[in-house]
Every structure is written in C-alpha cells, then in structure tokens.
Amino acid sequence: MPYNTGVTISASRPTIGLMATLLSTAPTYRGAGIHQYSANLLAHLPRQAPQFDYRAFVMDRAYAPPAGVSVHRPVRFPAAPPGRILWEQTRVAWESRRLQLLHGFAYALPLAARLPAVVTVHDLTFIRFAEAFPKNKQRYLARITAHSCRRAQAVIAVSQATARDLQELLQTPREKIHVIYSGVDERYRPLPVEQIEAYRHRKGWPQRFILMVGTLEPRKNHLGLIEAYARYRRMAREPLPLLIGGGKGWHFGRIFQRVQALGLESNIRFLGFAPWEDLPWLYNAATLFVYPSRYEGFGLPVAEAMRCGTPVITSNVSSLPEVAGDAALTIDPDDPDALAAAIWRVLEESPEELQHMRDRGLKHAARFTWEQTAARTAEVYARVLNQTHG
C-alpha cells in the first residue's frame, strides 16, 4: 500500500535521482550490504511513494530495474572505482539538471550538482578503522562523505549509532540526520523442515553447526571468533563445527593462518561468498548464528538470522544492540572467553529456552521491513522538496 507522507509537495510530480552506483548483481562481497540497500529501495520506492518519478544511476549492466524506475548507465566509463567516481562526479552531475532531488545511496554526491540532495551514510568504518583501508580509498571516502553530508539537505543514517558517529566525527547537525533502519527481505523467514533438510543434504552442510556470515575483513572479528571457537571446543563434550560464509575483503590471510595454527582446519569450513539464494537456507539450517563484529552501521545479518528463527549471539557495541534488542545474547567482541562461554551456554540450553530465543528473535526482527524503509525515505524526500521549493 502506498505510504502517505503527510507532507504536501509543491511540485506536481518531482523526478528523484537515485545514485545506486554501488549496486552489484555479481556473486562477490560487493553484492552484500550496500547492494541490498540499493536494490530494495529501488524495488519498494515506486510502490510506497508513486507520487514521484524515479531515475536510477546504475553501473551494473545486468541489473533489471523494477516498474516505475528508469535507469541511466554509463556508456564509456569502466566499472572499476576510478571510472565509477569519475562518472558520478561528471555525467551524473550533468544529468541531475533534469531532476528535482538527488539521493546518494552510499556516502557520495556529485560535487558540482546544485539541486536539493539527500545522502545515506551506512557507517564510518573508514574513519573509525582507518588503518584497515588503503590510504587512497580511506582519504577519498572520508572527504567525499564529509562534503556530501555538508552539501545535503538531509542525511539518512541507518542506525542511532551511525547518527552519533556522524555528529561526533563529521560534526553533522543532529537536526539534519534522519535515522531510518534498513529492512530485511521477506525471503528470510522460517522454512519447512523437510525442505531445509533437502537443501542441507544437497549442499553438504552438517546436521548441526554454528554459523557466521560476513566479509573476511578485520572489523568483522573473524579472528576473535576463531579464538573463542577454539576455547568452546575445549569446553564442549560434542562441539559443533563452525561454518563461515563471506567473500574475501582485505587482510583476510591472517584468518586462514590462525585456523591452521590452532589446528582447526577440519572443524572450520569456509564457504566463500554466500549468494543470496543460499542465505535463507543457511540461517535456517544453522543451530546458532554468531556475529561478533567490532563495528556495524546496521548489522543486517543479525536481523536476517532472527527473521529465520535462528538463535543469535552478537556484540554489545556500535549498532548491534539496536538490531538485536532483547532477542539476542550480546557479548564484548574483544573477550573470547565470554564469547566461548556464551556459545557453550546457548548450545547447552534446554529445547524450551532455545525456542524462547527463536520466538523473541522472530518478533523483534519483524520490525525491519523494506516497505517501512522506503516509506520513511520518501517522507524525507517530501520534506526536503518542501523546504527548498515551498
């Protein structure tokens, strides 16, 4: 059902430009968080706010837009970061003359564009963990995000934690920030047991296992999980195997080295990038989902796992307590003993207590919907248009 923003729009039918240049349908880690945000907003905005026309700027040539969205793609610019950035800063800026508002889905707006604008900031990892980024990439992200937040009439933060970071690290005025949680796709739900078992058999997954899903990079804290898992194995009489899904990001070599050093090669299985069609089945098949990340703008895997009815252990830092609520067990991500004890305790719980965890997770995660995300985003568009054209 279309959402009524409750705000009068002065222009009869504004055209909204949507910078979805990081949308990627390729089966790599680039098809994870920001791609999901981009693809789902493009899918839901026309249905939730049909009073606007939408024009998306997309690099991915395989992407098929939904009804209600026209797409502009580069002709000569390569998809690699330098080509994408050049296209954003030149051609997108030029094309924006025909728009009434431009929304940068991920950190950036064209420097030369002068129309009303909105920008989404997913996290400030490149400032909080600057050492984990190549210097050129870190410098570009910090500068373009700071400029875009100053330039935009409204900044969308995907969590209260990101809103606090924007205020602290970029001095973004609080009245400019709109906290809008990301949604969880409807395919993440409890699936029939017999279908889960058939999928498990086809994929060769164990009957019971611990799961983590996340790009292999330092802030996801795979090393902390591996240390905790080794300690858990010493505590448990029948320890479960650990399956890790995620594409290779950066500084991932140390993860594999630590597994070898601890002699856990036969106990930890790396699945590589988990394509979207596998993820609901993975969550459903898992006995326990563990996500001890040190920093997240939102923490979508936690919400996805809870929507599938899987018990969750996650970190007590950044946005993760917001996503987890009282439905997951939270621990200090830098305390492997606490994480090991939490894993052991959850897996030793009675079936009744595990069912309570599942029920709480399902109830809590139901609040994260893309319909609501799109509707609240459209409300921001309407407010900015009224402020600038009213």
Contacts in CASP RR format, 6 or more apart in sequence:
PFRMAT RR
TARGET T0000
AUTHOR 0000-0000-0000
METHOD contacts of the structure
MODEL  1
MPYNTGVTISASRPTIGLMATLLSTAPTYRGAGIHQYSANLLAHLPRQAP
QFDYRAFVMDRAYAPPAGVSVHRPVRFPAAPPGRILWEQTRVAWESRRLQ
LLHGFAYALPLAARLPAVVTVHDLTFIRFAEAFPKNKQRYLARITAHSCR
RAQAVIAVSQATARDLQELLQTPREKIHVIYSGVDERYRPLPVEQIEAYR
HRKGWPQRFILMVGTLEPRKNHLGLIEAYARYRRMAREPLPLLIGGGKGW
HFGRIFQRVQALGLESNIRFLGFAPWEDLPWLYNAATLFVYPSRYEGFGL
PVAEAMRCGTPVITSNVSSLPEVAGDAALTIDPDDPDALAAAIWRVLEES
PEELQHMRDRGLKHAARFTWEQTAARTAEVYARVLNQTHG
2 47 0 8 1.000
2 48 0 8 1.000
2 49 0 8 1.000
2 50 0 8 1.000
2 51 0 8 1.000
3 48 0 8 1.000
3 49 0 8 1.000
3 371 0 8 1.000
3 374 0 8 1.000
3 375 0 8 1.000
3 378 0 8 1.000
3 379 0 8 1.000
5 49 0 8 1.000
5 375 0 8 1.000
5 378 0 8 1.000
5 379 0 8 1.000
5 382 0 8 1.000
5 383 0 8 1.000
6 379 0 8 1.000
6 382 0 8 1.000
7 379 0 8 1.000
7 382 0 8 1.000
7 383 0 8 1.000
7 386 0 8 1.000
8 386 0 8 1.000
9 51 0 8 1.000
9 382 0 8 1.000
9 385 0 8 1.000
9 386 0 8 1.000
10 385 0 8 1.000
10 386 0 8 1.000
10 389 0 8 1.000
10 390 0 8 1.000
11 100 0 8 1.000
11 385 0 8 1.000
11 389 0 8 1.000
13 51 0 8 1.000
13 52 0 8 1.000
13 53 0 8 1.000
14 52 0 8 1.000
14 53 0 8 1.000
14 100 0 8 1.000
14 101 0 8 1.000
14 381 0 8 1.000
14 385 0 8 1.000
15 52 0 8 1.000
15 53 0 8 1.000
15 54 0 8 1.000
15 55 0 8 1.000
15 98 0 8 1.000
15 99 0 8 1.000
15 100 0 8 1.000
16 45 0 8 1.000
16 52 0 8 1.000
16 53 0 8 1.000
16 54 0 8 1.000
16 55 0 8 1.000
16 99 0 8 1.000
16 100 0 8 1.000
16 101 0 8 1.000
16 102 0 8 1.000
16 103 0 8 1.000
16 381 0 8 1.000
17 54 0 8 1.000
17 55 0 8 1.000
17 56 0 8 1.000
17 57 0 8 1.000
17 96 0 8 1.000
17 99 0 8 1.000
17 101 0 8 1.000
17 102 0 8 1.000
17 103 0 8 1.000
18 41 0 8 1.000
18 42 0 8 1.000
18 45 0 8 1.000
18 54 0 8 1.000
18 55 0 8 1.000
18 56 0 8 1.000
18 57 0 8 1.000
18 69 0 8 1.000
18 103 0 8 1.000
18 104 0 8 1.000
18 105 0 8 1.000
19 57 0 8 1.000
19 88 0 8 1.000
19 92 0 8 1.000
19 102 0 8 1.000
19 103 0 8 1.000
19 104 0 8 1.000
19 105 0 8 1.000
19 106 0 8 1.000
19 108 0 8 1.000
19 109 0 8 1.000
20 38 0 8 1.000
20 39 0 8 1.000
20 41 0 8 1.000
20 42 0 8 1.000
20 56 0 8 1.000
20 57 0 8 1.000
20 58 0 8 1.000
20 105 0 8 1.000
21 57 0 8 1.000
21 58 0 8 1.000
21 59 0 8 1.000
21 84 0 8 1.000
21 87 0 8 1.000
21 88 0 8 1.000
21 92 0 8 1.000
21 105 0 8 1.000
21 106 0 8 1.000
22 30 0 8 1.000
22 34 0 8 1.000
22 35 0 8 1.000
22 38 0 8 1.000
22 59 0 8 1.000
22 105 0 8 1.000
22 106 0 8 1.000
23 34 0 8 1.000
23 35 0 8 1.000
23 38 0 8 1.000
23 39 0 8 1.000
23 42 0 8 1.000
23 58 0 8 1.000
23 59 0 8 1.000
23 60 0 8 1.000
23 63 0 8 1.000
23 105 0 8 1.000
24 30 0 8 1.000
24 31 0 8 1.000
24 35 0 8 1.000
24 59 0 8 1.000
24 60 0 8 1.000
25 31 0 8 1.000
25 35 0 8 1.000
25 60 0 8 1.000
25 62 0 8 1.000
25 63 0 8 1.000
26 60 0 8 1.000
26 62 0 8 1.000
27 273 0 8 1.000
27 275 0 8 1.000
28 247 0 8 1.000
28 273 0 8 1.000
29 215 0 8 1.000
29 246 0 8 1.000
29 247 0 8 1.000
29 248 0 8 1.000
29 249 0 8 1.000
29 273 0 8 1.000
32 214 0 8 1.000
32 215 0 8 1.000
33 122 0 8 1.000
33 300 0 8 1.000
34 105 0 8 1.000
34 106 0 8 1.000
34 122 0 8 1.000
36 182 0 8 1.000
36 185 0 8 1.000
36 300 0 8 1.000
37 105 0 8 1.000
37 106 0 8 1.000
37 120 0 8 1.000
37 122 0 8 1.000
37 158 0 8 1.000
37 182 0 8 1.000
38 105 0 8 1.000
38 106 0 8 1.000
39 63 0 8 1.000
40 182 0 8 1.000
40 183 0 8 1.000
40 185 0 8 1.000
40 370 0 8 1.000
40 373 0 8 1.000
40 374 0 8 1.000
41 105 0 8 1.000
41 370 0 8 1.000
41 373 0 8 1.000
41 374 0 8 1.000
41 377 0 8 1.000
42 54 0 8 1.000
42 56 0 8 1.000
42 65 0 8 1.000
42 66 0 8 1.000
42 69 0 8 1.000
43 66 0 8 1.000
43 370 0 8 1.000
44 370 0 8 1.000
44 371 0 8 1.000
44 373 0 8 1.000
44 374 0 8 1.000
45 52 0 8 1.000
45 54 0 8 1.000
45 69 0 8 1.000
45 374 0 8 1.000
45 377 0 8 1.000
45 378 0 8 1.000
46 54 0 8 1.000
46 66 0 8 1.000
46 67 0 8 1.000
46 68 0 8 1.000
46 69 0 8 1.000
47 371 0 8 1.000
47 374 0 8 1.000
48 371 0 8 1.000
48 374 0 8 1.000
48 375 0 8 1.000
48 378 0 8 1.000
49 374 0 8 1.000
49 375 0 8 1.000
49 378 0 8 1.000
49 381 0 8 1.000
49 382 0 8 1.000
52 378 0 8 1.000
52 381 0 8 1.000
53 68 0 8 1.000
53 70 0 8 1.000
54 68 0 8 1.000
54 69 0 8 1.000
54 70 0 8 1.000
55 69 0 8 1.000
55 70 0 8 1.000
55 71 0 8 1.000
55 72 0 8 1.000
55 95 0 8 1.000
55 99 0 8 1.000
56 65 0 8 1.000
56 69 0 8 1.000
56 70 0 8 1.000
56 71 0 8 1.000
56 72 0 8 1.000
57 71 0 8 1.000
57 72 0 8 1.000
57 73 0 8 1.000
57 88 0 8 1.000
57 92 0 8 1.000
57 95 0 8 1.000
58 65 0 8 1.000
58 71 0 8 1.000
58 72 0 8 1.000
58 73 0 8 1.000
59 73 0 8 1.000
59 74 0 8 1.000
59 79 0 8 1.000
59 84 0 8 1.000
59 87 0 8 1.000
60 79 0 8 1.000
61 73 0 8 1.000
63 71 0 8 1.000
65 71 0 8 1.000
72 92 0 8 1.000
72 95 0 8 1.000
74 83 0 8 1.000
74 87 0 8 1.000
74 91 0 8 1.000
77 83 0 8 1.000
77 84 0 8 1.000
77 86 0 8 1.000
77 87 0 8 1.000
77 91 0 8 1.000
78 84 0 8 1.000
81 137 0 8 1.000
85 108 0 8 1.000
85 140 0 8 1.000
88 108 0 8 1.000
88 110 0 8 1.000
89 110 0 8 1.000
89 111 0 8 1.000
89 112 0 8 1.000
90 110 0 8 1.000
90 112 0 8 1.000
92 102 0 8 1.000
92 110 0 8 1.000
92 113 0 8 1.000
93 110 0 8 1.000
93 111 0 8 1.000
93 112 0 8 1.000
93 113 0 8 1.000
96 102 0 8 1.000
96 110 0 8 1.000
96 113 0 8 1.000
96 115 0 8 1.000
97 115 0 8 1.000
99 115 0 8 1.000
100 115 0 8 1.000
100 116 0 8 1.000
100 385 0 8 1.000
100 389 0 8 1.000
101 115 0 8 1.000
101 116 0 8 1.000
101 117 0 8 1.000
101 118 0 8 1.000
101 381 0 8 1.000
101 384 0 8 1.000
101 385 0 8 1.000
102 109 0 8 1.000
102 110 0 8 1.000
102 113 0 8 1.000
102 115 0 8 1.000
102 116 0 8 1.000
102 117 0 8 1.000
102 118 0 8 1.000
103 117 0 8 1.000
103 118 0 8 1.000
103 119 0 8 1.000
103 120 0 8 1.000
103 377 0 8 1.000
103 381 0 8 1.000
104 117 0 8 1.000
104 118 0 8 1.000
104 119 0 8 1.000
104 120 0 8 1.000
104 148 0 8 1.000
105 120 0 8 1.000
106 120 0 8 1.000
106 122 0 8 1.000
107 119 0 8 1.000
107 120 0 8 1.000
107 121 0 8 1.000
107 122 0 8 1.000
107 141 0 8 1.000
107 144 0 8 1.000
107 145 0 8 1.000
107 148 0 8 1.000
108 119 0 8 1.000
108 144 0 8 1.000
108 145 0 8 1.000
108 148 0 8 1.000
109 117 0 8 1.000
109 119 0 8 1.000
109 144 0 8 1.000
109 147 0 8 1.000
109 148 0 8 1.000
109 151 0 8 1.000
109 152 0 8 1.000
111 147 0 8 1.000
111 151 0 8 1.000
116 153 0 8 1.000
116 384 0 8 1.000
116 385 0 8 1.000
116 387 0 8 1.000
116 388 0 8 1.000
116 389 0 8 1.000
117 148 0 8 1.000
117 151 0 8 1.000
117 152 0 8 1.000
117 153 0 8 1.000
117 384 0 8 1.000
118 152 0 8 1.000
118 153 0 8 1.000
118 154 0 8 1.000
118 155 0 8 1.000
118 156 0 8 1.000
118 377 0 8 1.000
118 380 0 8 1.000
118 381 0 8 1.000
118 384 0 8 1.000
119 145 0 8 1.000
119 148 0 8 1.000
119 149 0 8 1.000
119 151 0 8 1.000
119 152 0 8 1.000
119 154 0 8 1.000
119 155 0 8 1.000
119 156 0 8 1.000
120 155 0 8 1.000
120 156 0 8 1.000
120 157 0 8 1.000
120 158 0 8 1.000
121 145 0 8 1.000
121 149 0 8 1.000
121 155 0 8 1.000
121 156 0 8 1.000
121 157 0 8 1.000
121 158 0 8 1.000
121 162 0 8 1.000
121 166 0 8 1.000
122 158 0 8 1.000
122 162 0 8 1.000
122 297 0 8 1.000
122 298 0 8 1.000
123 158 0 8 1.000
123 162 0 8 1.000
123 165 0 8 1.000
123 295 0 8 1.000
123 296 0 8 1.000
123 297 0 8 1.000
123 298 0 8 1.000
123 318 0 8 1.000
123 319 0 8 1.000
124 145 0 8 1.000
124 162 0 8 1.000
124 165 0 8 1.000
124 166 0 8 1.000
124 169 0 8 1.000
124 170 0 8 1.000
125 132 0 8 1.000
125 133 0 8 1.000
125 219 0 8 1.000
125 295 0 8 1.000
125 297 0 8 1.000
126 133 0 8 1.000
126 137 0 8 1.000
126 138 0 8 1.000
126 141 0 8 1.000
126 142 0 8 1.000
126 145 0 8 1.000
127 142 0 8 1.000
127 165 0 8 1.000
127 169 0 8 1.000
128 165 0 8 1.000
128 169 0 8 1.000
128 295 0 8 1.000
129 218 0 8 1.000
129 219 0 8 1.000
129 294 0 8 1.000
129 295 0 8 1.000
130 138 0 8 1.000
130 142 0 8 1.000
132 217 0 8 1.000
132 218 0 8 1.000
132 219 0 8 1.000
132 250 0 8 1.000
132 251 0 8 1.000
133 141 0 8 1.000
133 250 0 8 1.000
134 250 0 8 1.000
145 170 0 8 1.000
146 170 0 8 1.000
149 155 0 8 1.000
149 166 0 8 1.000
149 170 0 8 1.000
149 172 0 8 1.000
149 176 0 8 1.000
150 172 0 8 1.000
152 176 0 8 1.000
153 176 0 8 1.000
153 384 0 8 1.000
153 387 0 8 1.000
153 388 0 8 1.000
154 176 0 8 1.000
154 177 0 8 1.000
154 178 0 8 1.000
154 380 0 8 1.000
154 383 0 8 1.000
154 384 0 8 1.000
155 166 0 8 1.000
155 172 0 8 1.000
155 176 0 8 1.000
155 177 0 8 1.000
155 178 0 8 1.000
156 177 0 8 1.000
156 178 0 8 1.000
156 179 0 8 1.000
156 180 0 8 1.000
156 377 0 8 1.000
156 380 0 8 1.000
157 163 0 8 1.000
157 166 0 8 1.000
157 177 0 8 1.000
157 178 0 8 1.000
157 179 0 8 1.000
157 180 0 8 1.000
158 179 0 8 1.000
158 180 0 8 1.000
158 181 0 8 1.000
158 182 0 8 1.000
158 297 0 8 1.000
158 298 0 8 1.000
158 319 0 8 1.000
159 179 0 8 1.000
159 181 0 8 1.000
159 296 0 8 1.000
159 297 0 8 1.000
159 298 0 8 1.000
159 318 0 8 1.000
159 319 0 8 1.000
159 322 0 8 1.000
159 323 0 8 1.000
160 179 0 8 1.000
160 319 0 8 1.000
160 322 0 8 1.000
161 296 0 8 1.000
161 297 0 8 1.000
161 318 0 8 1.000
161 319 0 8 1.000
161 322 0 8 1.000
162 179 0 8 1.000
162 297 0 8 1.000
162 298 0 8 1.000
162 319 0 8 1.000
163 174 0 8 1.000
163 177 0 8 1.000
163 179 0 8 1.000
166 172 0 8 1.000
166 177 0 8 1.000
167 173 0 8 1.000
167 174 0 8 1.000
167 177 0 8 1.000
178 376 0 8 1.000
178 380 0 8 1.000
180 373 0 8 1.000
180 376 0 8 1.000
180 377 0 8 1.000
180 380 0 8 1.000
181 298 0 8 1.000
181 322 0 8 1.000
181 367 0 8 1.000
181 368 0 8 1.000
181 372 0 8 1.000
181 373 0 8 1.000
182 298 0 8 1.000
182 300 0 8 1.000
182 303 0 8 1.000
182 368 0 8 1.000
182 370 0 8 1.000
182 373 0 8 1.000
183 300 0 8 1.000
183 303 0 8 1.000
183 368 0 8 1.000
183 369 0 8 1.000
183 370 0 8 1.000
183 372 0 8 1.000
183 373 0 8 1.000
184 300 0 8 1.000
184 303 0 8 1.000
184 304 0 8 1.000
184 307 0 8 1.000
184 365 0 8 1.000
184 368 0 8 1.000
184 369 0 8 1.000
184 370 0 8 1.000
185 304 0 8 1.000
185 370 0 8 1.000
187 276 0 8 1.000
187 280 0 8 1.000
188 279 0 8 1.000
188 280 0 8 1.000
188 283 0 8 1.000
188 304 0 8 1.000
188 307 0 8 1.000
188 308 0 8 1.000
189 280 0 8 1.000
189 307 0 8 1.000
189 308 0 8 1.000
190 284 0 8 1.000
190 308 0 8 1.000
190 309 0 8 1.000
190 362 0 8 1.000
191 280 0 8 1.000
191 281 0 8 1.000
191 284 0 8 1.000
191 308 0 8 1.000
196 281 0 8 1.000
196 284 0 8 1.000
196 285 0 8 1.000
199 281 0 8 1.000
199 285 0 8 1.000
200 207 0 8 1.000
200 281 0 8 1.000
200 285 0 8 1.000
203 278 0 8 1.000
203 281 0 8 1.000
205 243 0 8 1.000
205 282 0 8 1.000
205 285 0 8 1.000
206 240 0 8 1.000
206 241 0 8 1.000
206 243 0 8 1.000
208 240 0 8 1.000
208 287 0 8 1.000
209 240 0 8 1.000
209 241 0 8 1.000
209 242 0 8 1.000
209 243 0 8 1.000
209 285 0 8 1.000
209 286 0 8 1.000
209 287 0 8 1.000
210 229 0 8 1.000
210 240 0 8 1.000
210 241 0 8 1.000
210 242 0 8 1.000
210 243 0 8 1.000
210 286 0 8 1.000
210 287 0 8 1.000
210 288 0 8 1.000
210 289 0 8 1.000
210 290 0 8 1.000
210 343 0 8 1.000
210 347 0 8 1.000
211 242 0 8 1.000
211 243 0 8 1.000
211 244 0 8 1.000
211 245 0 8 1.000
211 282 0 8 1.000
211 283 0 8 1.000
211 286 0 8 1.000
211 288 0 8 1.000
211 289 0 8 1.000
211 290 0 8 1.000
211 305 0 8 1.000
211 310 0 8 1.000
212 222 0 8 1.000
212 225 0 8 1.000
212 242 0 8 1.000
212 243 0 8 1.000
212 244 0 8 1.000
212 245 0 8 1.000
212 289 0 8 1.000
212 290 0 8 1.000
212 291 0 8 1.000
212 292 0 8 1.000
213 244 0 8 1.000
213 245 0 8 1.000
213 246 0 8 1.000
213 274 0 8 1.000
213 279 0 8 1.000
213 282 0 8 1.000
213 289 0 8 1.000
213 291 0 8 1.000
213 301 0 8 1.000
214 220 0 8 1.000
214 244 0 8 1.000
214 245 0 8 1.000
214 246 0 8 1.000
214 247 0 8 1.000
214 291 0 8 1.000
214 301 0 8 1.000
215 246 0 8 1.000
215 247 0 8 1.000
215 248 0 8 1.000
215 249 0 8 1.000
216 222 0 8 1.000
216 244 0 8 1.000
216 246 0 8 1.000
216 247 0 8 1.000
216 248 0 8 1.000
216 249 0 8 1.000
216 252 0 8 1.000
216 253 0 8 1.000
216 255 0 8 1.000
217 249 0 8 1.000
217 250 0 8 1.000
217 251 0 8 1.000
217 252 0 8 1.000
218 250 0 8 1.000
218 251 0 8 1.000
218 294 0 8 1.000
219 293 0 8 1.000
219 294 0 8 1.000
219 295 0 8 1.000
220 293 0 8 1.000
220 294 0 8 1.000
221 292 0 8 1.000
221 293 0 8 1.000
221 294 0 8 1.000
221 315 0 8 1.000
221 333 0 8 1.000
222 244 0 8 1.000
222 255 0 8 1.000
223 254 0 8 1.000
223 255 0 8 1.000
223 258 0 8 1.000
224 292 0 8 1.000
224 333 0 8 1.000
224 334 0 8 1.000
224 336 0 8 1.000
224 339 0 8 1.000
225 242 0 8 1.000
225 244 0 8 1.000
225 290 0 8 1.000
225 292 0 8 1.000
225 339 0 8 1.000
226 255 0 8 1.000
226 258 0 8 1.000
226 259 0 8 1.000
226 262 0 8 1.000
226 264 0 8 1.000
226 268 0 8 1.000
227 258 0 8 1.000
227 336 0 8 1.000
228 292 0 8 1.000
228 336 0 8 1.000
228 337 0 8 1.000
228 339 0 8 1.000
228 340 0 8 1.000
228 343 0 8 1.000
229 242 0 8 1.000
229 264 0 8 1.000
229 267 0 8 1.000
229 268 0 8 1.000
229 340 0 8 1.000
229 343 0 8 1.000
230 262 0 8 1.000
230 264 0 8 1.000
231 336 0 8 1.000
231 337 0 8 1.000
231 340 0 8 1.000
232 239 0 8 1.000
232 340 0 8 1.000
232 343 0 8 1.000
232 344 0 8 1.000
233 239 0 8 1.000
233 264 0 8 1.000
233 267 0 8 1.000
235 340 0 8 1.000
235 341 0 8 1.000
235 344 0 8 1.000
236 344 0 8 1.000
236 347 0 8 1.000
239 267 0 8 1.000
240 287 0 8 1.000
240 288 0 8 1.000
240 347 0 8 1.000
241 267 0 8 1.000
241 268 0 8 1.000
241 269 0 8 1.000
242 264 0 8 1.000
242 267 0 8 1.000
242 268 0 8 1.000
242 269 0 8 1.000
243 268 0 8 1.000
243 269 0 8 1.000
243 271 0 8 1.000
243 282 0 8 1.000
243 286 0 8 1.000
244 268 0 8 1.000
244 269 0 8 1.000
244 270 0 8 1.000
244 271 0 8 1.000
244 272 0 8 1.000
245 270 0 8 1.000
245 271 0 8 1.000
245 272 0 8 1.000
245 273 0 8 1.000
245 274 0 8 1.000
245 282 0 8 1.000
246 270 0 8 1.000
246 271 0 8 1.000
246 272 0 8 1.000
246 273 0 8 1.000
246 274 0 8 1.000
247 272 0 8 1.000
247 273 0 8 1.000
248 272 0 8 1.000
256 270 0 8 1.000
259 265 0 8 1.000
259 268 0 8 1.000
271 282 0 8 1.000
274 282 0 8 1.000
279 304 0 8 1.000
280 304 0 8 1.000
280 308 0 8 1.000
283 289 0 8 1.000
283 304 0 8 1.000
283 305 0 8 1.000
283 307 0 8 1.000
283 308 0 8 1.000
283 309 0 8 1.000
283 310 0 8 1.000
284 308 0 8 1.000
284 309 0 8 1.000
284 310 0 8 1.000
286 305 0 8 1.000
286 310 0 8 1.000
287 310 0 8 1.000
287 311 0 8 1.000
287 347 0 8 1.000
288 310 0 8 1.000
288 311 0 8 1.000
288 312 0 8 1.000
288 313 0 8 1.000
288 343 0 8 1.000
288 346 0 8 1.000
288 347 0 8 1.000
289 301 0 8 1.000
289 302 0 8 1.000
289 305 0 8 1.000
289 310 0 8 1.000
289 311 0 8 1.000
289 312 0 8 1.000
289 313 0 8 1.000
290 312 0 8 1.000
290 313 0 8 1.000
290 314 0 8 1.000
290 339 0 8 1.000
290 343 0 8 1.000
291 299 0 8 1.000
291 301 0 8 1.000
291 302 0 8 1.000
291 305 0 8 1.000
291 312 0 8 1.000
291 313 0 8 1.000
291 314 0 8 1.000
291 315 0 8 1.000
291 320 0 8 1.000
292 313 0 8 1.000
292 314 0 8 1.000
292 315 0 8 1.000
292 331 0 8 1.000
292 333 0 8 1.000
292 339 0 8 1.000
293 299 0 8 1.000
293 314 0 8 1.000
293 315 0 8 1.000
293 318 0 8 1.000
293 320 0 8 1.000
293 333 0 8 1.000
294 315 0 8 1.000
294 317 0 8 1.000
294 318 0 8 1.000
294 333 0 8 1.000
294 334 0 8 1.000
295 317 0 8 1.000
295 318 0 8 1.000
296 315 0 8 1.000
296 318 0 8 1.000
296 319 0 8 1.000
296 320 0 8 1.000
296 323 0 8 1.000
297 318 0 8 1.000
297 319 0 8 1.000
298 319 0 8 1.000
298 323 0 8 1.000
299 319 0 8 1.000
299 320 0 8 1.000
299 323 0 8 1.000
300 323 0 8 1.000
302 312 0 8 1.000
302 314 0 8 1.000
302 320 0 8 1.000
302 323 0 8 1.000
302 324 0 8 1.000
302 328 0 8 1.000
303 323 0 8 1.000
303 365 0 8 1.000
303 368 0 8 1.000
304 365 0 8 1.000
305 312 0 8 1.000
306 312 0 8 1.000
306 324 0 8 1.000
306 327 0 8 1.000
306 328 0 8 1.000
306 361 0 8 1.000
306 362 0 8 1.000
306 364 0 8 1.000
306 365 0 8 1.000
307 361 0 8 1.000
307 362 0 8 1.000
307 365 0 8 1.000
307 366 0 8 1.000
307 368 0 8 1.000
309 358 0 8 1.000
309 361 0 8 1.000
309 362 0 8 1.000
310 358 0 8 1.000
311 328 0 8 1.000
311 329 0 8 1.000
311 346 0 8 1.000
311 354 0 8 1.000
311 357 0 8 1.000
311 358 0 8 1.000
312 324 0 8 1.000
312 327 0 8 1.000
312 328 0 8 1.000
312 329 0 8 1.000
312 357 0 8 1.000
312 361 0 8 1.000
313 328 0 8 1.000
313 329 0 8 1.000
313 330 0 8 1.000
313 331 0 8 1.000
313 339 0 8 1.000
313 342 0 8 1.000
313 343 0 8 1.000
313 346 0 8 1.000
314 320 0 8 1.000
314 323 0 8 1.000
314 324 0 8 1.000
314 328 0 8 1.000
314 329 0 8 1.000
314 330 0 8 1.000
314 331 0 8 1.000
315 330 0 8 1.000
315 331 0 8 1.000
315 332 0 8 1.000
315 333 0 8 1.000
316 330 0 8 1.000
316 331 0 8 1.000
316 332 0 8 1.000
316 333 0 8 1.000
317 332 0 8 1.000
317 333 0 8 1.000
320 330 0 8 1.000
321 330 0 8 1.000
323 368 0 8 1.000
324 330 0 8 1.000
324 364 0 8 1.000
325 364 0 8 1.000
326 360 0 8 1.000
326 364 0 8 1.000
327 357 0 8 1.000
327 360 0 8 1.000
327 361 0 8 1.000
327 363 0 8 1.000
327 364 0 8 1.000
327 365 0 8 1.000
328 357 0 8 1.000
328 361 0 8 1.000
329 342 0 8 1.000
329 346 0 8 1.000
329 357 0 8 1.000
331 338 0 8 1.000
331 339 0 8 1.000
331 342 0 8 1.000
332 338 0 8 1.000
333 339 0 8 1.000
346 354 0 8 1.000
346 357 0 8 1.000
349 357 0 8 1.000
END
